[in-house]
Amino acid sequence: NLKYGWTNLPAEIPLNLGNWQYVNRTSPRSRVLLWSGDTIKYFDVSNKQVKGSVSFSGINVRFADFIDDVTAYACLNNGTTARIFVGVDGSLTIDRTYSANGYCGELYRGRLFLGDGKVLRFSNVKISDHSYTDDVFATANDGGWLIITDPQVSKIVDLRVINDLLYIFTDGGLFILSASATSASASSFYLTYTGLRWNFENNKILTLYKRAFVLSNLGIYELITANMERKDLAIADQLSGLDVAKAG
């Protein structure tokens, strides 16, 4: 009785994964972006085939991932971020580029967050709207950035959404970004230091379903998380019963 093995892997796939980087996001995944140098390939896991690729003409890719079924993005070596259109046939087309630097990224509350040194950049919620042609990262368009001022932090090395919180892994500790449960407004963003001092730069972060693991040279650790209490929940439905005279 065969318990483990490879099956249905076509021999004609000419990919040596030792030469390609990829994102180990929450498993299972039906599609994966792989990049090497200036080229990104789209691998369809369900069909076990490369369905498309795109080249950035000599500009190397730092990081790439999917936003949704028809949109991907890539952080490039020249300090820009490209929005990529994914066709129904798996073809990739460079849709638009923005002057937003980043070394890692994650989608949270409909916005694309990028780690750029101590700076956490974020887009507006139009990042996946291909009819929107303005700069999604501009502050005038509801984009913006936050700076981690902790003196022990010099760079953000990974971003992960776990239990509806954005975990910010740095070379000097772990931070959390939370948002209002009722709004994706940037004014509700709240950056918190967890108290965990750790250099995550040479670690791998694995998110499997709703569990997070840190692979380090000291061993494999599971990150135990808890939902944070927010005090900005909507209370409009309770206002009719409020005794204004006694309210502080």
N, C-alpha and C positions, 0 to 999 in steps of 0.2 A: 504494500500500500504506500504510494508516493505521498509524502506529506509536504515536501518543499521542492520547488523547482521552477524553471523558467518555462513559459508557454507562449506561443503565438508571437514571438519576436521575429519580425522579418529580417533576414540576413542583409537585406539591401540598405538598411539604415546606416549611413556612413558617419555616425557620431561617436567619437571617442570622448566620453564624459570627463576624462582627465584634462581635456583642453577647454572645457566649457564651464562657466559658472551658472548657477541657477539658485532659485529661492526655495528654501525649505519651509514654506508657509503651512498653514493648517492642513492636515491630511484627512481624508483623501482629496486629491485634486484631479480634475478632468483635463486640465491643460497646464502647460509649463512653458515659460520663456527661458531660453538658454542664450547666453551671450559670450562672445570671445572676440577681443579686439573691437572692431567697429561694426560687428554683425550680430543681429539678434535672430534666433530661430524660434518658431512656434511649434511645439511638439504636442500633438493631440494624444493624450494617454489612452482614451477609450478606443481610438482607431489604431494606436501604436504607429503613428507616422508623422513625419515632419510636413506640416501643411503650408508653411510660408516662412519667408525670411525678409529682412530689410537691412540695408547697409547705410551707415552714416558718413560714408566717404572720408575715411581716415580719422574720424573723431571716435575715440574709444568709449565704450559703454562702461559706466561704473556700477549701475544697478538698474534692474528692470523688473516689472511685474504687471499683472492685470489689475484694472480698476473694476471692470464689469465684462460682460460677454462681448462687447464691441469696442472696448477701449483698453489700451495698455499705456504704459509710460516708461521712459528711460531717462536716467540721470547720466549726463554725458561729461566727458573729461574737459570740455571747454567751459564748464560752469553754467550750462543750460539744461533744461528739462524738456523732453519732447513728448508730445501727446501722439499716440499711435492709434490709427483706426484699424480694427480687425474685421476683415470681410467675412461673409458667411462661408466662403470657401477656405478660410484660414489665411488668406493673403494679408500682408501687413503694409500699411501706408503711413508715412510720416505726415500727420495731420497738422501739427502746429508745434512751434518751439517757444519756450519762455526763458527769460533771464532769471532763472531760479536754480541756484547751486544745490547739490545734494549728494550724499554718499550712501544713503539708505532711505527707504520710504515706506509708508503705510497709509491705508485709507481708513479714516475714522470720522464718523458722523457725516459722511458724504463729502468730506474734504480730503485732499491729498496732503499728507504731512511729510516733510523732508528733513533729514538730519544733516546739518551743515556746520561742522565744528561745534561750537557752543550754542548755535542758533537753530531753533526749531521753526522752520518755515511751514506755512499752510496756505492752501488755495481756497477759493470760494467753492460753493457747492456746484458750480457749473463746469467742473473739471471734466466731466464725461458728456457734456452737451456739445456736440460737434457743430451746432449752429451758432455757438457763442464764440465770438472772435476777439473779444477784449482779453487783456492779461488777467488770468484767473488768480495770480499771486499778488497783484497790485493792491495796496491798502485801500485805494479809492474804489476798488471793486469787491471789497469784503474779504480780501486776502490779508496776509500779514505775517508776523513772526513773533516768537518769544525767545528770550535769551536765558540760558541757565547760568546764573551768576555765581554758582558755587565755585570757589577758588580751586578745588581739587578736580574740577571737570575741565577738560580741554576739547573733548569731542564726543559727539553722539555716535554710537557704533551700531545700534539696531533699534528698530521700532516695532512693537507688536501690540495688537489689540487682544486683550484677555479680559473676559467678563465685562465687556462694555467700558473698559478703561484703556487708555493708550499708555503702554509701558515704554519708558524711555531708558534704554540701556546705554550707559556712558562708560568712559574709562575711569570715572571716579565715584560711581554709585548708581543706584536705581531711582528713577523719578517716575511720577505718574501724572498724566494729564486727564482730568475729568471734565465733563460738560453737563449742562443742565439736562435733566431727563425729558424736558418738554421742548427744548430748542437746540438748534445747532449753531446758535449765535456765538461769535467769537468772544463777545463780552461775558459769556458764562464760563469760559475756559478757566480752569483752576489747576495750577502746577504745584505738585506736592513732592517733597523729598521723603522717601520711605525710611531713611535711616540706615539702609543697607549699603555699606561701603564695599565696593568690589570693582575690579578692573575687568570689564566685560570685553575688552578689545580683542583678545585672542581666544575668546570662547565662542561656541556655537549655541544659538538659542533655537530650541525646537518647540513648536506649538502643535500638539497632537490633540485634536478635538478641543476641549476646554482646559487642557493641562499644559503647563509650560515647564521645560527642562533646560538646564544650563549644563553644557558639556565643557568641562575645563580640564586642565592638566592635574587638578586635584581630585577629580572624580566627576560623577554625574549627579546633579542636584535637581530636585523638583522645587519650583517656585510655588509656594502656597499663597493664594490670593484671597482677598476678601473685598466685597463691595463696600465702597465708601459712602458715608452718609452725606447727603447734600441738603442744604437749607433753602434752596431756591425753587422748590417744587411749586407748581401752580396751586393756589388756594382760592381761586376765584369762586369756586362752587361753595365755599364755606363763608364767604363774606356776608351773605344775607343773615346769618345767625350770629354775627360778631357784635358783641356789646362794646360799641365804640367808646362809651364813657369810661369803661373799665380797662380798655386796652392800653398797654404801655407802648 
